[in-house]
Amino acid sequence: MRVTRLLPAAAAVLALAGCGSGGDTEAVPPTATGSLERLAAEVKCKPNMQTDADEIRQAICDNRDGKFILATFATDRGQREWINDAKDYGGYYLVGRKWVAVGDDGVVKALRGTLGGDVEIGTDHHAHSHAG
């Protein structure tokens, strides 16, 4: 199974999330590790599983900070390929060891305060211009 076919779900969550803002600079904890369920418990969300395969497990989560995708990967390479492909959809990515959380800026910053990790920003190819 090609991981890129899972990207539309991430794109849909990004579309629902809208745009966020914020300039919080808080101390970042050590990067969390563990299963999708353990990571979800850390950020107090009940994962709604979308994909449960050997190479990737992906769920939609919703907590007090907002809605986001949480995914865990069997390999570092699989994770990096998924992130590189997903970035074409824009959005914000909180990246840990074999896991990623995808959401708007505010959600990712809030999650980083609990899970640690590194923030990566996708490329939004949609123009914000209006004809008229």
Phi and psi in degrees as GROMACS dihedral restraints (atoms count N, CA, C in turn):
[ dihedral_restraints ]
;  ai    aj    ak    al  type     phi  dphi    fc
    3     4     5     6     1   -84.8    20    10
    4     5     6     7     1   129.2    20    10
    6     7     8     9     1   -65.6    20    10
    7     8     9    10     1   -29.5    20    10
    9    10    11    12     1   -62.7    20    10
   10    11    12    13     1   -21.1    20    10
   12    13    14    15     1   -70.3    20    10
   13    14    15    16     1   -11.4    20    10
   15    16    17    18     1   -86.6    20    10
   16    17    18    19     1   -10.7    20    10
   18    19    20    21     1   -64.3    20    10
   19    20    21    22     1   -33.8    20    10
   21    22    23    24     1   -55.8    20    10
   22    23    24    25     1   -32.6    20    10
   24    25    26    27     1   -63.6    20    10
   25    26    27    28     1   -42.1    20    10
   27    28    29    30     1   -64.7    20    10
   28    29    30    31     1   -40.7    20    10
   30    31    32    33     1   -63.8    20    10
   31    32    33    34     1   -37.9    20    10
   33    34    35    36     1   -64.3    20    10
   34    35    36    37     1   -41.8    20    10
   36    37    38    39     1   -64.6    20    10
   37    38    39    40     1   -40.4    20    10
   39    40    41    42     1   -62.5    20    10
   40    41    42    43     1   -39.8    20    10
   42    43    44    45     1   -64.6    20    10
   43    44    45    46     1   -39.7    20    10
   45    46    47    48     1   -70.0    20    10
   46    47    48    49     1   -31.2    20    10
   48    49    50    51     1   -71.5    20    10
   49    50    51    52     1   -31.1    20    10
   51    52    53    54     1    74.4    20    10
   52    53    54    55     1  -160.0    20    10
   54    55    56    57     1  -101.2    20    10
   55    56    57    58     1   144.7    20    10
   57    58    59    60     1  -121.4    20    10
   58    59    60    61     1   170.9    20    10
   60    61    62    63     1  -150.3    20    10
   61    62    63    64     1   170.7    20    10
   63    64    65    66     1   143.7    20    10
   64    65    66    67     1   150.4    20    10
   66    67    68    69     1  -130.3    20    10
   67    68    69    70     1    38.7    20    10
   69    70    71    72     1   -65.4    20    10
   70    71    72    73     1   134.4    20    10
   72    73    74    75     1  -126.5    20    10
   73    74    75    76     1    85.2    20    10
   75    76    77    78     1  -106.4    20    10
   76    77    78    79     1   162.2    20    10
   78    79    80    81     1   -63.1    20    10
   79    80    81    82     1   136.8    20    10
   81    82    83    84     1   -98.9    20    10
   82    83    84    85     1   126.8    20    10
   84    85    86    87     1   -72.5    20    10
   85    86    87    88     1   168.0    20    10
   87    88    89    90     1   -57.0    20    10
   88    89    90    91     1   145.9    20    10
   90    91    92    93     1   -64.5    20    10
   91    92    93    94     1   128.8    20    10
   93    94    95    96     1   -69.0    20    10
   94    95    96    97     1   156.1    20    10
   96    97    98    99     1  -135.7    20    10
   97    98    99   100     1   165.6    20    10
   99   100   101   102     1   128.5    20    10
  100   101   102   103     1  -172.8    20    10
  102   103   104   105     1   -72.6    20    10
  103   104   105   106     1   166.9    20    10
  105   106   107   108     1   -57.5    20    10
  106   107   108   109     1   -42.9    20    10
  108   109   110   111     1   -64.0    20    10
  109   110   111   112     1   -38.5    20    10
  111   112   113   114     1   -67.4    20    10
  112   113   114   115     1   -43.8    20    10
  114   115   116   117     1   -63.2    20    10
  115   116   117   118     1   -42.6    20    10
  117   118   119   120     1   -61.4    20    10
  118   119   120   121     1   -41.3    20    10
  120   121   122   123     1   -63.1    20    10
  121   122   123   124     1   -36.8    20    10
  123   124   125   126     1   -59.2    20    10
  124   125   126   127     1   -37.4    20    10
  126   127   128   129     1  -103.1    20    10
  127   128   129   130     1    15.2    20    10
  129   130   131   132     1    56.9    20    10
  130   131   132   133     1    52.2    20    10
  132   133   134   135     1  -131.8    20    10
  133   134   135   136     1   149.4    20    10
  135   136   137   138     1   -97.1    20    10
  136   137   138   139     1   111.5    20    10
  138   139   140   141     1   -68.3    20    10
  139   140   141   142     1   132.5    20    10
  141   142   143   144     1   -96.5    20    10
  142   143   144   145     1    95.5    20    10
  144   145   146   147     1   -61.5    20    10
  145   146   147   148     1   130.2    20    10
  147   148   149   150     1  -109.3    20    10
  148   149   150   151     1   -35.5    20    10
  150   151   152   153     1  -140.4    20    10
  151   152   153   154     1   129.7    20    10
  153   154   155   156     1  -133.9    20    10
  154   155   156   157     1    82.4    20    10
  156   157   158   159     1  -123.1    20    10
  157   158   159   160     1   169.2    20    10
  159   160   161   162     1   -59.9    20    10
  160   161   162   163     1   -41.2    20    10
  162   163   164   165     1   -88.1    20    10
  163   164   165   166     1   -22.7    20    10
  165   166   167   168     1  -151.0    20    10
  166   167   168   169     1   141.1    20    10
  168   169   170   171     1  -123.7    20    10
  169   170   171   172     1   127.4    20    10
  171   172   173   174     1  -135.4    20    10
  172   173   174   175     1   135.4    20    10
  174   175   176   177     1  -139.1    20    10
  175   176   177   178     1   155.2    20    10
  177   178   179   180     1   -95.0    20    10
  178   179   180   181     1   131.8    20    10
  180   181   182   183     1  -121.6    20    10
  181   182   183   184     1   153.7    20    10
  183   184   185   186     1  -144.2    20    10
  184   185   186   187     1   122.4    20    10
  186   187   188   189     1  -135.6    20    10
  187   188   189   190     1  -168.4    20    10
  189   190   191   192     1   -63.6    20    10
  190   191   192   193     1   -18.3    20    10
  192   193   194   195     1   -88.0    20    10
  193   194   195   196     1   -17.8    20    10
  195   196   197   198     1   136.4    20    10
  196   197   198   199     1  -168.0    20    10
  198   199   200   201     1  -100.0    20    10
  199   200   201   202     1   141.6    20    10
  201   202   203   204     1  -157.0    20    10
  202   203   204   205     1   163.6    20    10
  204   205   206   207     1   -96.7    20    10
  205   206   207   208     1   136.7    20    10
  207   208   209   210     1  -122.6    20    10
  208   209   210   211     1   126.1    20    10
  210   211   212   213     1  -134.1    20    10
  211   212   213   214     1   143.1    20    10
  213   214   215   216     1  -121.4    20    10
  214   215   216   217     1   152.1    20    10
  216   217   218   219     1  -128.5    20    10
  217   218   219   220     1   150.2    20    10
  219   220   221   222     1   -75.7    20    10
  220   221   222   223     1   -30.3    20    10
  222   223   224   225     1  -134.2    20    10
  223   224   225   226     1   154.5    20    10
  225   226   227   228     1   -63.1    20    10
  226   227   228   229     1   -39.8    20    10
  228   229   230   231     1   -63.2    20    10
  229   230   231   232     1   -45.3    20    10
  231   232   233   234     1   -59.6    20    10
  232   233   234   235     1   -39.9    20    10
  234   235   236   237     1   -63.1    20    10
  235   236   237   238     1   -48.8    20    10
  237   238   239   240     1   -63.9    20    10
  238   239   240   241     1   -40.2    20    10
  240   241   242   243     1   -63.0    20    10
  241   242   243   244     1   -42.3    20    10
  243   244   245   246     1   -62.2    20    10
  244   245   246   247     1   -47.3    20    10
  246   247   248   249     1   -62.8    20    10
  247   248   249   250     1   -46.0    20    10
  249   250   251   252     1   -59.8    20    10
  250   251   252   253     1   -40.8    20    10
  252   253   254   255     1   -70.8    20    10
  253   254   255   256     1   -41.2    20    10
  255   256   257   258     1   -66.5    20    10
  256   257   258   259     1   -31.4    20    10
  258   259   260   261     1   -59.5    20    10
  259   260   261   262     1   -22.5    20    10
  261   262   263   264     1   -63.1    20    10
  262   263   264   265     1   -19.0    20    10
  264   265   266   267     1   -88.6    20    10
  265   266   267   268     1    -0.1    20    10
  267   268   269   270     1    82.2    20    10
  268   269   270   271     1  -161.8    20    10
  270   271   272   273     1    89.5    20    10
  271   272   273   274     1  -177.4    20    10
  273   274   275   276     1  -122.2    20    10
  274   275   276   277     1   137.7    20    10
  276   277   278   279     1  -125.2    20    10
  277   278   279   280     1   123.0    20    10
  279   280   281   282     1   -98.6    20    10
  280   281   282   283     1   118.5    20    10
  282   283   284   285     1  -114.2    20    10
  283   284   285   286     1   125.1    20    10
  285   286   287   288     1  -121.6    20    10
  286   287   288   289     1  -169.5    20    10
  288   289   290   291     1   -75.6    20    10
  289   290   291   292     1   106.1    20    10
  291   292   293   294     1    64.8    20    10
  292   293   294   295     1    26.6    20    10
  294   295   296   297     1  -148.3    20    10
  295   296   297   298     1   158.7    20    10
  297   298   299   300     1  -148.9    20    10
  298   299   300   301     1   143.6    20    10
  300   301   302   303     1  -118.4    20    10
  301   302   303   304     1   134.2    20    10
  303   304   305   306     1  -123.6    20    10
  304   305   306   307     1   128.1    20    10
  306   307   308   309     1  -169.6    20    10
  307   308   309   310     1  -164.4    20    10
  309   310   311   312     1   -80.5    20    10
  310   311   312   313     1   171.8    20    10
  312   313   314   315     1   -54.1    20    10
  313   314   315   316     1   -48.2    20    10
  315   316   317   318     1   -64.4    20    10
  316   317   318   319     1   -40.8    20    10
  318   319   320   321     1   -65.4    20    10
  319   320   321   322     1   -46.4    20    10
  321   322   323   324     1   -62.3    20    10
  322   323   324   325     1   -40.8    20    10
  324   325   326   327     1   -63.4    20    10
  325   326   327   328     1   -41.5    20    10
  327   328   329   330     1   -65.3    20    10
  328   329   330   331     1   -43.7    20    10
  330   331   332   333     1   -62.9    20    10
  331   332   333   334     1   -37.2    20    10
  333   334   335   336     1   -62.0    20    10
  334   335   336   337     1   -31.3    20    10
  336   337   338   339     1   -64.7    20    10
  337   338   339   340     1   -20.9    20    10
  339   340   341   342     1  -105.0    20    10
  340   341   342   343     1   -45.0    20    10
  342   343   344   345     1   -93.4    20    10
  343   344   345   346     1   -13.9    20    10
  345   346   347   348     1    71.8    20    10
  346   347   348   349     1  -152.1    20    10
  348   349   350   351     1    94.3    20    10
  349   350   351   352     1  -179.3    20    10
  351   352   353   354     1  -116.7    20    10
  352   353   354   355     1   140.3    20    10
  354   355   356   357     1   -92.1    20    10
  355   356   357   358     1   131.3    20    10
  357   358   359   360     1  -123.1    20    10
  358   359   360   361     1   145.9    20    10
  360   361   362   363     1  -114.7    20    10
  361   362   363   364     1   131.9    20    10
  363   364   365   366     1   -79.4    20    10
  364   365   366   367     1   172.7    20    10
  366   367   368   369     1  -103.2    20    10
  367   368   369   370     1   120.0    20    10
  369   370   371   372     1   -93.5    20    10
  370   371   372   373     1   113.1    20    10
  372   373   374   375     1   -89.1    20    10
  373   374   375   376     1    -1.8    20    10
  375   376   377   378     1   -82.9    20    10
  376   377   378   379     1   123.5    20    10
  378   379   380   381     1   -73.2    20    10
  379   380   381   382     1   144.1    20    10
  381   382   383   384     1  -102.8    20    10
  382   383   384   385     1    37.4    20    10
  384   385   386   387     1  -105.1    20    10
  385   386   387   388     1   155.5    20    10
  387   388   389   390     1  -122.6    20    10
  388   389   390   391     1   136.1    20    10
  390   391   392   393     1   -79.1    20    10
  391   392   393   394     1   145.0    20    10
